[in-house]
Amino acid sequence: MLEAVSNSALLMVLVIFVINIFYVSFLTLRTVAITKGYRYLAAGVSILETFVYVIGLGLVLDNLDQPLNVIAYALGFGVGVLSGLKIEEKLALGYIVVNVTTAERDRDFPNHLRNLGYGVTHGTQWGRDGERTTMQILTPRKYQIKLIDTIKELDEKAFIIAYEPKTINGGFWTKGVSRRKVASYEPENVEEVLEEIYEQEEAEETEQQDIRPDTDGQKKV
């Protein structure tokens, strides 16, 4: 097979291009995993990266004497970087923190988001135009766009800043995020979803009150 590749200039260009895409994709993904603290993922990807390097890249580097091969190598490197970043984007490693400032004080905005499955810390601050509700919201990266769309549905004028934390210490925030709840709704239907949640909570509260023991120690019916 290697002989067939060596004897065909076009096939050699294609092999160099494809191998470099795979190699640089793994290299990029490993680098991103290391910077995000995913040590075991980085170790696993490095095994694949080394496999491609040993099997294929030696062939590539031994055949860079032709201009077309050099061009194929450079193009493969660039496409590999984009490919690696795209894979990491799909994997969506880690969490995103979204800071929100809103003037909506006639609704329980923070609890809306908690009931949808997000981890929320909120408080009150003052801006130029008066009192504002501020929220710091934690979400898995894969749900970042969904969270922002949800906030816009609840308050289209909300001021939003998102950033990726380098370190998260303590488990309260991450345990406060319910991936199942977050994944179970669509932003355009958020009002209906919240209405169903509150109706269910009200029904459960009423049910508990109905079976609560009275002063004689008997259950109410």
PEDA-V445920 format. One line per field, one symbol per residue. ss: DSSP state (a for helix, b for strand, c for the rest). phi: phi as a letter, one per 30 degrees, with the letter a starting at -180 (. if undefined). A space follows every 10 residues. Layout:
ss: ???
phi: ???
This chain:
ss: caaaaaacaa aaaaaaaaaa aaaaaaaaaa aaaaacccaa aaaaaaaaaa aaaaaaaaaa acccccaaaa aaaaaaaaaa aaaaaaaaaa acccbbbbbb bbccccccaa aaaaacccbb bbbbbbbccb bbbbbbbbbb aaaaaaaaaa aaaaccccbb bbbccccccc caaaacccaa aaacccaaaa aaaaaaaaaa aaaaaaaaaa ccbcccccbc c
phi: .ddddddcdd dddddddddd dddddddddd dddddcicdd dddddddddd eddddcdddd ddbcdceddd dddddddddd dddddddddd dhdibbcccb bbcdcdbdee deddddjcdb cbabbccdcj dbccbcccbe edcedddddd ddddadcdcb bcacddbbcj cdddddccdd dddcbcedcd dddddddddd dddddddddd cddddcicdd b
